[in-house]
Amino acid sequence: MPDALLQPIQLLGGASVPGALLAFGLSLQGVRVLQKGTSPRRDIALASLLKIVVQPVLAWAMGRYLLGLDGTELFAVVVVAMLPTAQSVFVYASAYGRGMVLARDAALVTTIAAIPGIGIATALLA
């Protein structure tokens, strides 16, 4: 493609992640995360548990026993599996007007939980 056509596409592509983070940050302004009555706490707890515990354990088992990985490669698979719920999930929820509170709260909870989770994975796989 000619540069004149490719440049605007690259500019939009480069702005997508900061735009998603900005939308996510704006959604947190003036609200209480996990507020009783408005936030589906059980769903968030389940989604967070699946994302921070179950998914990395499954990734470890599949990486270790199905793919024969070990060392740094296995560690990378586990850490990538434990990364927080992407803010793009919130952007999709906003676009479709469905599950915005669940997406917002789950993204925040998994972001916070991923920090000690990655530390634990590091200790276990080091």
Rosetta silent file (secondary structure, phi, psi, omega in degrees, C-alpha in Angstrom):
SEQUENCE: MPDALLQPIQLLGGASVPGALLAFGLSLQGVRVLQKGTSPRRDIALASLLKIVVQPVLAWAMGRYLLGLDGTELFAVVVVAMLPTAQSVFVYASAYGRGMVLARDAALVTTIAAIPGIGIATALLA
SCORE:     score description
SCORE:     0.000 S_00000001
   1 L     0.000  146.321  175.600    0.000    0.000    0.000 S_00000001
   2 L   -66.607  148.964 -179.030    1.156    3.544   -0.605 S_00000001
   3 H   -57.407  -35.473 -178.922    2.320    5.434    2.478 S_00000001
   4 H   -62.545  -30.957  177.368   -0.438    8.014    2.059 S_00000001
   5 H   -88.561  -32.673 -176.375   -3.051    5.280    2.576 S_00000001
   6 H   -75.835  -34.203 -177.082   -1.136    3.270    5.151 S_00000001
   7 H   -58.877  -48.511  178.896   -0.323    6.143    7.533 S_00000001
   8 H   -62.927  -35.106  178.498   -3.922    6.876    8.656 S_00000001
   9 H   -66.106  -43.438  177.528   -4.539    3.166    9.204 S_00000001
  10 H   -64.843  -37.876  178.229   -1.400    2.878   11.339 S_00000001
  11 H   -63.346  -45.479  177.465   -2.404    5.995   13.269 S_00000001
  12 H   -64.747  -41.240  178.213   -5.835    4.553   14.071 S_00000001
  13 H   -62.945  -39.589  178.591   -4.300    1.203   14.989 S_00000001
  14 H   -70.209  -24.144 -178.973   -1.833    2.891   17.317 S_00000001
  15 H   -88.911   -9.063 -174.123   -4.608    4.847   19.015 S_00000001
  16 H   -67.269  -44.121 -179.627   -6.836    1.837   19.719 S_00000001
  17 H   -68.131  -49.349  176.195   -5.137    0.626   22.922 S_00000001
  18 H   -59.998  -35.415  177.609   -4.810    4.090   24.497 S_00000001
  19 H   -64.332  -41.793  177.483   -8.418    4.770   23.492 S_00000001
  20 H   -64.464  -41.943  177.990   -9.605    1.567   25.184 S_00000001
  21 H   -65.262  -37.864  177.528   -7.640    2.437   28.329 S_00000001
  22 H   -64.901  -45.180  178.070   -9.092    5.936   28.320 S_00000001
  23 H   -61.945  -41.071  178.527  -12.649    4.598   27.989 S_00000001
  24 H   -64.365  -45.911  178.474  -11.984    2.120   30.789 S_00000001
  25 H   -61.287  -41.294  177.817  -10.542    4.820   33.042 S_00000001
  26 H   -64.211  -31.828  179.504  -13.486    7.112   32.370 S_00000001
  27 H   -69.629  -20.771  179.867  -15.862    4.309   33.329 S_00000001
  28 H   -85.692  -15.255 -176.658  -14.245    4.159   36.773 S_00000001
  29 L   -70.097  124.074  173.950  -14.764    7.854   37.493 S_00000001
  30 L    77.923   11.417  178.500  -17.457    8.494   40.094 S_00000001
  31 L  -123.771  158.906  175.011  -18.470    4.845   40.625 S_00000001
  32 L  -105.117  120.830  178.564  -17.761    2.284   43.309 S_00000001
  33 L   -70.647  140.268 -179.425  -16.381   -0.961   41.988 S_00000001
  34 L    62.208   31.235 -179.938  -18.120   -4.063   43.371 S_00000001
  35 L   -69.574  130.098 -179.300  -20.919   -1.937   44.832 S_00000001
  36 L   -61.840  133.603  179.183  -23.600   -4.078   46.428 S_00000001
  37 L    95.422  -29.536 -179.467  -26.807   -4.038   44.442 S_00000001
  38 L  -112.296  -23.621 -177.133  -25.348   -2.735   41.174 S_00000001
  39 L  -105.291  130.940  177.791  -22.373   -5.017   40.600 S_00000001
  40 L   -75.619   78.798 -171.589  -22.831   -8.745   39.857 S_00000001
  41 H   -57.139  -42.576 -179.306  -20.340   -9.755   42.551 S_00000001
  42 H   -64.179  -42.246  178.971  -20.711  -13.525   42.156 S_00000001
  43 H   -63.935  -39.650  179.617  -20.197  -13.337   38.409 S_00000001
  44 H   -67.299  -42.293  178.135  -17.141  -11.121   38.898 S_00000001
  45 H   -61.747  -44.056  179.428  -15.709  -13.478   41.522 S_00000001
  46 H   -64.816  -47.418  179.933  -16.241  -16.456   39.216 S_00000001
  47 H   -60.968  -41.205 -179.326  -14.799  -14.686   36.175 S_00000001
  48 H   -68.341  -41.831  177.750  -11.790  -13.498   38.184 S_00000001
  49 H   -62.335  -44.049  178.136  -11.164  -16.934   39.691 S_00000001
  50 H   -62.308  -40.890 -176.032  -11.338  -18.536   36.262 S_00000001
  51 H   -74.390  -40.572 -172.276   -8.982  -15.930   34.773 S_00000001
  52 H   -92.707  -23.928 -177.519   -6.389  -15.742   37.559 S_00000001
  53 H  -114.883  -58.620 -171.783   -6.374  -19.357   38.806 S_00000001
  54 H   -67.554  -48.693 -178.220   -8.053  -21.842   36.481 S_00000001
  55 H   -59.820  -45.348  177.432   -6.806  -20.533   33.131 S_00000001
  56 H   -65.430  -35.116  177.900   -3.117  -20.419   34.208 S_00000001
  57 H   -65.498  -43.447  176.503   -3.348  -23.899   35.744 S_00000001
  58 H   -63.867  -40.044  178.206   -4.848  -25.249   32.517 S_00000001
  59 H   -63.498  -40.931  177.690   -2.197  -23.412   30.503 S_00000001
  60 H   -61.911  -48.744 -177.589    0.519  -24.922   32.706 S_00000001
  61 H   -62.243  -44.545 -179.835   -0.908  -28.440   32.349 S_00000001
  62 H   -68.454  -41.709  178.573   -1.324  -28.151   28.584 S_00000001
  63 H   -63.870  -41.874 -176.924    2.066  -26.509   28.129 S_00000001
  64 H   -73.632  -49.603 -170.324    3.823  -29.060   30.303 S_00000001
  65 H   -95.977  -30.525  179.314    2.129  -32.286   29.290 S_00000001
  66 H   -89.201  -38.439 -176.561    0.752  -31.667   25.794 S_00000001
  67 L  -103.111   -9.532  178.446    3.490  -29.434   24.412 S_00000001
  68 L    68.917   28.204 -179.511    6.406  -30.610   26.546 S_00000001
  69 L   -81.149  154.737  170.822    7.409  -27.097   27.592 S_00000001
  70 L  -155.385  175.474  177.307    9.531  -26.285   30.604 S_00000001
  71 H    62.270 -137.075 -175.446   11.619  -23.448   31.989 S_00000001
  72 H   -62.195  -37.170 -178.825   11.167  -19.993   30.528 S_00000001
  73 H   -65.598  -43.451  178.280    8.751  -21.119   27.828 S_00000001
  74 H   -66.212  -40.802  177.310    6.370  -22.722   30.331 S_00000001
  75 H   -59.781  -43.436  179.503    6.638  -19.689   32.590 S_00000001
  76 H   -62.062  -41.547  179.025    5.746  -17.403   29.681 S_00000001
  77 H   -61.815  -44.550 -178.963    2.678  -19.493   28.838 S_00000001
  78 H   -66.134  -44.036 -178.672    1.456  -19.356   32.447 S_00000001
  79 H   -65.752  -42.789  178.399    2.052  -15.611   32.813 S_00000001
  80 H   -62.553  -38.064  178.003    0.308  -14.787   29.541 S_00000001
  81 H   -66.817  -26.519 -177.483   -2.649  -16.913   30.635 S_00000001
  82 H   -91.353   -5.341 -179.482   -2.784  -14.980   33.922 S_00000001
  83 L   -58.272  149.505 -174.640   -2.733  -11.504   32.396 S_00000001
  84 L   -61.987  160.972  173.924   -5.784   -9.435   33.363 S_00000001
  85 L   -57.302  129.480 -175.280   -9.030   -9.303   31.452 S_00000001
  86 L   -67.771  144.958  177.202   -8.394   -6.908   28.600 S_00000001
  87 H   -66.012  -16.563  176.591   -9.983   -3.490   28.662 S_00000001
  88 H   -64.835  -26.177  174.859  -11.170   -4.246   25.156 S_00000001
  89 H   -60.723  -40.868  177.421  -13.777   -6.490   26.796 S_00000001
  90 H   -65.699  -40.058  179.242  -15.176   -3.341   28.386 S_00000001
  91 H   -61.879  -43.378  177.054  -15.120   -1.531   25.040 S_00000001
  92 H   -63.976  -42.728  178.641  -17.110   -4.378   23.452 S_00000001
  93 H   -60.694  -40.242  178.483  -19.551   -4.410   26.371 S_00000001
  94 H   -66.481  -42.532 -178.299  -20.030   -0.658   25.950 S_00000001
  95 H   -62.683  -36.735 -177.916  -20.499   -0.934   22.208 S_00000001
  96 H   -97.595   -3.267  177.466  -23.215   -3.559   22.608 S_00000001
  97 L    64.714   31.155 -177.974  -24.700   -2.081   25.802 S_00000001
  98 L  -132.844  132.455  172.560  -24.471   -5.413   27.643 S_00000001
  99 L    63.540   31.005 -176.545  -22.559   -6.397   30.799 S_00000001
 100 H   -66.222  -40.623 -179.765  -20.685   -3.124   31.176 S_00000001
 101 H   -67.262  -42.511  177.281  -20.525   -3.283   34.984 S_00000001
 102 H   -60.316  -47.189 -179.439  -19.393   -6.911   34.877 S_00000001
 103 H   -63.854  -44.358 -179.016  -16.712   -6.141   32.290 S_00000001
 104 H   -63.765  -50.040 -176.849  -15.501   -3.041   34.122 S_00000001
 105 H   -68.869  -39.328  178.225  -15.343   -4.639   37.559 S_00000001
 106 H   -65.350  -38.733  178.112  -13.834   -7.908   36.303 S_00000001
 107 H   -63.256  -42.184 -179.844  -11.136   -5.994   34.420 S_00000001
 108 H   -69.210  -44.516 -179.059  -10.219   -4.033   37.543 S_00000001
 109 H   -63.852  -44.333 -179.491  -10.290   -7.061   39.867 S_00000001
 110 H   -69.623  -29.622  176.040   -8.197   -9.212   37.531 S_00000001
 111 H   -65.085  -44.554  179.662   -5.717   -6.375   37.037 S_00000001
 112 H   -69.789  -42.133 -177.562   -5.195   -6.108   40.781 S_00000001
 113 H   -71.340  -24.685 -179.018   -5.198   -9.897   41.339 S_00000001
 114 H   -66.734  -28.050 -177.375   -2.724  -10.532   38.524 S_00000001
 115 H   -63.301  -57.695  176.605    0.061   -8.768   40.412 S_00000001
 116 H   -68.256  -30.304  179.527    0.316  -11.245   43.309 S_00000001
 117 H   -61.095  -44.152  178.609   -0.736  -14.065   40.987 S_00000001
 118 H   -66.793  -34.836  175.544    2.249  -13.522   38.713 S_00000001
 119 H   -62.493  -43.187  178.705    4.452  -13.345   41.813 S_00000001
 120 H   -65.554  -43.096  177.624    3.142  -16.706   42.981 S_00000001
 121 H   -61.024  -38.629  178.660    3.617  -18.204   39.513 S_00000001
 122 H   -63.129  -45.357 -179.892    7.173  -16.893   39.505 S_00000001
 123 H   -64.263  -38.944 -177.268    7.895  -18.499   42.882 S_00000001
 124 H   -75.274  -32.404 -174.863    6.373  -21.823   41.833 S_00000001
 125 H  -102.316   -1.373 -177.912    8.007  -22.041   38.408 S_00000001
 126 L   -75.019    0.000    0.000   11.419  -20.515   39.190 S_00000001
